Amino acid sequence: MKKTGFDLGQVFEYILTHHRGLFATVILLPISCVYSAFVAIRNQIVFRMRSAPLRHDQRVQQVIQQIEDWKKDGSKQKLCTARSGWQAMSEMVPKYKLTRRNIHIGLYDLLEINEINQTVRVEPLASMGQISRSLISKGWILPVVPELDDLTVGGLIMGFGVETSSHKYGLFQYICESFDIVTAEGKLLHCSATENTELFRLIPWSHGTLGFLVAAELKIIPARKFVRVHYKPVTTLDEMCRIFDEDCRNVASHDFVEGLVYSRDTGVIMTGTLTDQKGNDGPVNPIGRWYKSWFYKHVESLLNQNRETVEYIPLRHYLHRHTRSYFWAMEEIISFGNHPLFRALLGWALPPRIELLKYTETETTRRLREKHHVVQDMLVPMLHLKKSIEYFDDFFDLYPLWLSPMAIFDNDQHLGLIHPYRDANGQIDEMYVDIGAYGTPNKKGFDGRTALPLLERFVIDHHGYQALYAKTLLSEEDFRAMFDHSAYEELREKLPFCKQAFGEIYDKVSLRGRVSPVQMRKLKPGDLKSEE
Ligand SMILES: Cc1cc2nc3c(=O)[nH]c(=O)nc-3n(C[C@H](O)[C@H](O)[C@H](O)COP(=O)(O)OP(=O)(O)OC[C@H]3O[C@@H](n4cnc5c(N)ncnc54)[C@H](O)[C@@H]3O)c2cc1C
């Protein structure tokens, strides 16, 4: 029988699907602001009162106690962190949280800044925004600050983290001096280059399948007032690849190297240098102020003028320059978000929180996203940069593309699941590039469900890696071809209780472990079989 009458659910679905920008502005932004303000105030109070170090050991003991209880109960269920999957930055939501035993890790803070050793000790749920704000107030920064404010230390270590200083310092994992891990046996292990070295090497990319991270010690470097950014527009693909490659390898001259690609042949290569002095060669541009144009739009305007330019960007503004617009993803959520009037009135409120955006996905937006939308970072050896841009152009036609360099160092300390590029003669090249593709491809007839597996094959064939926060359609076999599991598997055999407690990485990051937000909303614990 045909249903008639007023259906509130359908109206809501209609608004969320067809007036997403308006909904995000009127409903999600105010909630996001209140939540973010609460978190920021709480973090500042804890940081200034230095209360976190006093509670840290006790909280770690609580984690250990939960593992002991699991063992007492016969260690039947698999384990995972209790952090809500909605809060993770990925567009996917972990469904394994519903079937695994959740271990609560209430560790959110900075513990100690050691200015002599130049390190900071942090808890795993401390976020990039929180750390950069606190460190800069004391005259320091992390050498690698992955862009978005809400990325967490735990996620960046157990997953992956990169930034435009990664040509010099490598991935986020390379700035880690040590980890404190609670193992499935319930032991607290300190891991570093000299202690529990195997575990230290294999923690990055392991996605919490070797133990729970409860603290990390990270390198810090002195903060400066500005980043002097030199913007160089390029108008051919060869020029783009050549200049980007040269700049990335010129580690002594550039603290940051970034590329924004606006078409197959055009882009802007940016190099940045930390400095306290503002020179006479360019103006100060506080790009992070609420009324300022989104960064990638600003860069595009320089490309359109084909004008080489120098600017002095205040340090924190530079480190989080893509945060307000989630790179360029915001344009598809609030299409009028970069309008001067919107910026003047509400620019300070951006971005809406990721968990709210995910939670309000509808069946229609899910279908559209899966078919027509891409969020991927592919990490390929620098020598394949040109071929990769051509591939993206041929099969996606999606711009801008983000280019961020990343070194995979050829040293014992950190060889784990990924390795530097080695050619047929055994020659090693440590320089990779992260190509970030976010948005709706313009390629006629594009379908993400078929395009993604082909892209993944291209990346495997070119000795690359996929960033695993994003959706992956790799088969288990291809996943193992991409990521070297040999040392990881040996260690899992050796660590007591490890295999009982944790599934493999693939079980967490593939469609076995994750679903779309709208599917997750419909799931209830009883719908899934427990993994034993
Ligand atoms: C819009 C967008 C922009 C992004 N921008 C950047 C960027 O600029 N630079 C960059 O490097 N990356 C970026 N990323 C990707 C990001 O690096 C990953 O999402 C990363 O894993 C951090 O995410 P998270 O803090 O949400 O961690 P989560 O997704 O919550 O965690 C990642 C993994 O680590 C495990 N884990 C986390 N904490 C612990 C713990 N304490 N113990 C054991 N296991 C743990 C989790 O179980 C999970 O498997 C971006 C992603 C999106 C969606």
The ligand as an SDF file (V2000), in Angstrom:
LIG
                    3D

 53 58  0  0  0  0  0  0  0  0999 V2000
   40.3090   14.9370    5.3300 C   0  0  0  0  0  0  0  0  0  0  0  0
   41.5660   14.1890    5.7320 C   0  0  0  0  0  0  0  0  0  0  0  0
   42.7760   14.8600    5.7510 C   0  0  0  0  0  0  0  0  0  0  0  0
   43.9380   14.2180    6.1450 C   0  0  0  0  0  0  0  0  0  0  0  0
   45.0920   14.9110    6.1690 N   0  0  0  0  0  0  0  0  0  0  0  0
   46.2230   14.3100    6.4850 C   0  0  0  0  0  0  0  0  0  0  0  0
   47.4780   15.0060    6.4890 C   0  0  0  0  0  0  0  0  0  0  0  0
   47.5510   16.1820    6.2190 O   0  0  0  0  0  0  0  0  0  0  0  0
   48.5890   14.3270    6.8010 N   0  0  0  0  0  0  0  0  0  0  0  0
   48.5240   13.0180    7.1260 C   0  0  0  0  0  0  0  0  0  0  0  0
   49.5380   12.4370    7.3940 O   0  0  0  0  0  0  0  0  0  0  0  0
   47.3800   12.3520    7.1390 N   0  0  0  0  0  0  0  0  0  0  0  0
   46.2240   12.9410    6.8220 C   0  0  0  0  0  0  0  0  0  0  0  0
   45.0690   12.2190    6.8390 N   0  0  0  0  0  0  0  0  0  0  0  0
   45.0560   10.7860    7.1590 C   0  0  0  0  0  0  0  0  0  0  0  0
   45.5100   10.4630    8.5780 C   0  0  0  0  0  0  0  0  0  0  0  0
   46.8850   10.3860    8.5450 O   0  0  0  0  0  0  0  0  0  0  0  0
   45.0370    9.1560    9.1200 C   0  0  0  0  0  0  0  0  0  0  0  0
   43.6700    9.2070    9.2040 O   0  0  0  0  0  0  0  0  0  0  0  0
   45.7680    8.7930   10.4360 C   0  0  0  0  0  0  0  0  0  0  0  0
   45.6650    7.4070   10.6390 O   0  0  0  0  0  0  0  0  0  0  0  0
   45.3210    9.5500   11.6760 C   0  0  0  0  0  0  0  0  0  0  0  0
   43.9810    9.4410   11.8800 O   0  0  0  0  0  0  0  0  0  0  0  0
   43.2850    9.3720   13.2960 P   0  0  0  0  0  0  0  0  0  0  0  0
   43.9740   10.2180   14.2920 O   0  0  0  0  0  0  0  0  0  0  0  0
   41.8490    9.6390   13.0370 O   0  0  0  0  0  0  0  0  0  0  0  0
   43.5420    7.8430   13.7550 O   0  0  0  0  0  0  0  0  0  0  0  0
   42.6050    6.5710   13.7610 P   0  0  0  0  0  0  0  0  0  0  0  0
   42.0220    6.3630   12.4280 O   0  0  0  0  0  0  0  0  0  0  0  0
   41.7070    6.6370   14.9360 O   0  0  0  0  0  0  0  0  0  0  0  0
   43.6790    5.4320   14.0430 O   0  0  0  0  0  0  0  0  0  0  0  0
   44.4370    4.8260   13.0300 C   0  0  0  0  0  0  0  0  0  0  0  0
   44.7600    3.3970   13.4780 C   0  0  0  0  0  0  0  0  0  0  0  0
   45.5900    3.4300   14.6230 O   0  0  0  0  0  0  0  0  0  0  0  0
   45.0310    2.6440   15.6640 C   0  0  0  0  0  0  0  0  0  0  0  0
   45.3120    3.3100   16.9370 N   0  0  0  0  0  0  0  0  0  0  0  0
   45.1010    4.6000   17.2220 C   0  0  0  0  0  0  0  0  0  0  0  0
   45.4780    4.8570   18.5000 N   0  0  0  0  0  0  0  0  0  0  0  0
   45.9450    3.6920   19.0230 C   0  0  0  0  0  0  0  0  0  0  0  0
   46.4820    3.3200   20.2880 C   0  0  0  0  0  0  0  0  0  0  0  0
   46.6160    4.1830   21.2650 N   0  0  0  0  0  0  0  0  0  0  0  0
   46.8550    2.0340   20.4570 N   0  0  0  0  0  0  0  0  0  0  0  0
   46.7050    1.1300   19.4650 C   0  0  0  0  0  0  0  0  0  0  0  0
   46.2140    1.4300   18.2460 N   0  0  0  0  0  0  0  0  0  0  0  0
   45.8340    2.6940   18.0230 C   0  0  0  0  0  0  0  0  0  0  0  0
   43.5410    2.6010   15.3630 C   0  0  0  0  0  0  0  0  0  0  0  0
   42.9460    1.4630   15.9260 O   0  0  0  0  0  0  0  0  0  0  0  0
   43.5290    2.5810   13.8490 C   0  0  0  0  0  0  0  0  0  0  0  0
   43.6790    1.2750   13.3790 O   0  0  0  0  0  0  0  0  0  0  0  0
   43.8940   12.8460    6.4760 C   0  0  0  0  0  0  0  0  0  0  0  0
   42.6790   12.1660    6.4600 C   0  0  0  0  0  0  0  0  0  0  0  0
   41.5240   12.8180    6.0850 C   0  0  0  0  0  0  0  0  0  0  0  0
   40.2210   12.0620    6.0690 C   0  0  0  0  0  0  0  0  0  0  0  0
  1  2  1  0
  2  3  1  0
  2 52  2  0
  3  4  2  0
  4  5  1  0
  4 50  1  0
  5  6  2  0
  6  7  1  0
  6 13  1  0
  7  8  2  0
  7  9  1  0
  9 10  1  0
 10 11  2  0
 10 12  1  0
 12 13  2  0
 13 14  1  0
 14 15  1  0
 14 50  1  0
 15 16  1  0
 16 17  1  0
 16 18  1  0
 18 19  1  0
 18 20  1  0
 20 21  1  0
 20 22  1  0
 22 23  1  0
 23 24  1  0
 24 25  2  0
 24 26  1  0
 24 27  1  0
 27 28  1  0
 28 29  2  0
 28 30  1  0
 28 31  1  0
 31 32  1  0
 32 33  1  0
 33 34  1  0
 33 48  1  0
 34 35  1  0
 35 36  1  0
 35 46  1  0
 36 37  1  0
 36 45  1  0
 37 38  2  0
 38 39  1  0
 39 40  1  0
 39 45  2  0
 40 41  1  0
 40 42  2  0
 42 43  1  0
 43 44  2  0
 44 45  1  0
 46 47  1  0
 46 48  1  0
 48 49  1  0
 50 51  2  0
 51 52  1  0
 52 53  1  0
M  END
$$$$
